[in-house]
Amino acid sequence: MRASARLNSGSVGRGSRVTRSVSGRRSLLVHAPTEPRRTAATWFRSLVLASTLAVAIYYGGPIASVYVRYWRLVNEMEVDAEIAPGINDQALRRRLVAKIDQLGLPQAAARFKIERTRNPSAIEISTVYQETLKLPFHALVVTLSPEVRAPLPRGRPTIE
């Protein structure tokens, strides 16, 4: 078989070049990738991707912080609903108001509605508040209403 026949018979991917290395009587084909060419389109796509990522991080930070505080408050409400059979509503309210202060939420969030029902035996804790997101060129008011409902064990007295 001739070397030129081998050179043309193999499949060569786009962006590769074929070189021939001869050692003794054998010929060996080596596929060596070529350097990719940077075109204006590739550069522009990279620029658009980088700027989109920067804008997402710039705007996403303040938005994410609002929702992180919201989920921390919901988590505290869930914990308090679990321990509700052992403590009264005033103690629950004090714990939740302390968490509001710790998270830096608006004081409107401290207006908790704590309701215990007998049939079915459950506790519901809820509140409603608004946060204002100050973004460049735009201000956004977000209304959040965390609510937690948890069953209370039957037959176990609650401290009123």
C-alpha positions in Angstrom: 0.0 0.0 0.0 1.3 3.4 -0.9 1.8 6.2 1.6 -0.3 8.6 -0.4 -3.2 6.2 -0.4 -3.1 6.1 3.4 -2.9 9.8 3.6 -6.2 10.3 1.8 -8.1 7.2 3.3 -8.3 8.3 6.9 -11.0 10.7 8.2 -9.6 14.0 9.4 -11.7 16.2 11.6 -12.2 19.9 10.9 -9.4 22.0 12.4 -6.8 19.2 12.2 -3.9 18.7 9.8 -2.2 15.5 8.9 1.6 15.1 9.1 3.5 12.1 8.1 6.3 10.8 10.2 8.6 8.3 8.6 10.7 5.9 10.7 12.6 3.4 8.7 10.3 1.7 6.2 7.0 2.3 8.0 5.0 5.5 7.7 2.9 6.7 10.6 0.0 9.3 10.4 -0.3 11.7 13.2 -3.4 13.9 13.7 -2.3 17.2 15.2 -4.9 19.8 16.0 -4.4 23.2 14.5 -4.7 26.4 16.4 -8.3 27.6 16.4 -8.8 30.9 14.6 -10.3 33.7 16.6 -13.0 35.3 14.5 -14.9 38.5 15.2 -18.0 36.4 15.9 -16.3 34.3 18.5 -14.9 37.3 20.2 -18.3 39.0 20.1 -20.1 35.9 21.6 -17.5 35.8 24.4 -18.1 39.5 25.1 -21.9 39.1 25.2 -21.6 36.1 27.5 -19.3 37.9 29.9 -21.5 41.0 30.0 -24.6 39.0 30.5 -23.0 37.2 33.4 -21.8 40.4 35.0 -25.3 41.9 34.7 -26.8 38.8 36.3 -24.4 38.9 39.2 -24.9 42.7 39.6 -28.7 42.5 39.7 -28.9 39.1 41.2 -27.1 39.9 44.4 -29.7 42.3 45.9 -32.6 40.1 44.7 -31.0 36.9 46.1 -30.4 38.6 49.5 -34.1 39.4 49.8 -35.1 35.8 49.2 -32.3 34.4 51.5 -33.7 36.5 54.3 -37.2 35.3 53.5 -36.2 31.6 53.6 -34.3 32.2 56.9 -37.5 33.6 58.4 -39.6 30.7 57.1 -37.0 28.3 58.6 -37.3 30.0 62.0 -41.1 29.9 61.7 -40.9 26.2 61.0 -38.7 25.6 64.0 -41.0 27.6 66.2 -44.0 25.7 65.0 -42.3 22.5 65.9 -41.6 23.6 69.5 -45.0 25.4 69.8 -46.6 22.7 72.0 -44.0 23.5 74.7 -44.3 27.3 74.7 -47.0 30.0 74.6 -47.8 32.4 71.8 -46.0 35.4 73.5 -42.8 33.4 73.7 -43.1 32.4 70.1 -43.7 36.0 69.1 -40.6 37.2 71.0 -38.5 34.6 69.3 -39.8 35.6 65.9 -39.4 39.3 66.5 -35.8 38.7 67.6 -35.2 36.8 64.3 -36.7 39.7 62.3 -34.3 42.1 64.0 -31.4 39.8 63.4 -32.2 39.5 59.7 -32.7 43.2 59.3 -36.3 42.8 58.0 -38.8 45.7 58.0 -40.7 46.1 61.3 -44.0 45.4 59.4 -42.8 41.8 59.3 -43.1 41.6 63.1 -46.9 41.6 62.9 -47.2 37.9 63.2 -50.6 36.1 63.2 -50.3 33.0 65.4 -53.3 30.8 65.4 -53.8 27.5 67.2 -56.7 25.3 66.1 -58.3 22.4 68.0 -59.9 20.4 65.2 -57.5 19.5 63.6 -54.9 20.3 66.3 -52.5 22.6 64.5 -50.7 25.9 64.7 -50.4 28.4 61.9 -47.9 31.3 61.9 -48.0 33.9 59.2 -47.0 37.5 58.4 -47.0 39.9 55.4 -44.3 42.5 54.6 -42.8 44.4 51.8 -39.2 45.0 50.8 -38.0 47.6 48.3 -35.2 46.6 46.0 -33.1 49.5 44.9 -31.6 48.6 41.6 -29.8 50.9 39.2 -32.4 52.7 37.0 -35.2 50.8 38.8 -36.9 50.3 42.2 -38.9 47.2 42.8 -41.3 46.6 45.7 -41.7 42.9 46.6 -44.5 41.7 48.9 -43.6 38.6 50.8 -46.0 36.5 52.9 -44.3 33.6 54.7 -46.8 31.1 56.2 -46.1 27.9 58.1 -48.7 25.3 59.3 -47.7 22.4 61.5 -49.7 19.8 63.4 -49.8 19.8 67.1 -49.7 16.5 69.0 -53.0 15.4 70.4 -53.5 14.8 74.1 -50.5 16.9 75.1 -51.4 20.1 76.8 -50.1 23.4 75.4 -49.0 26.2 77.6 -51.3 29.1 77.2 
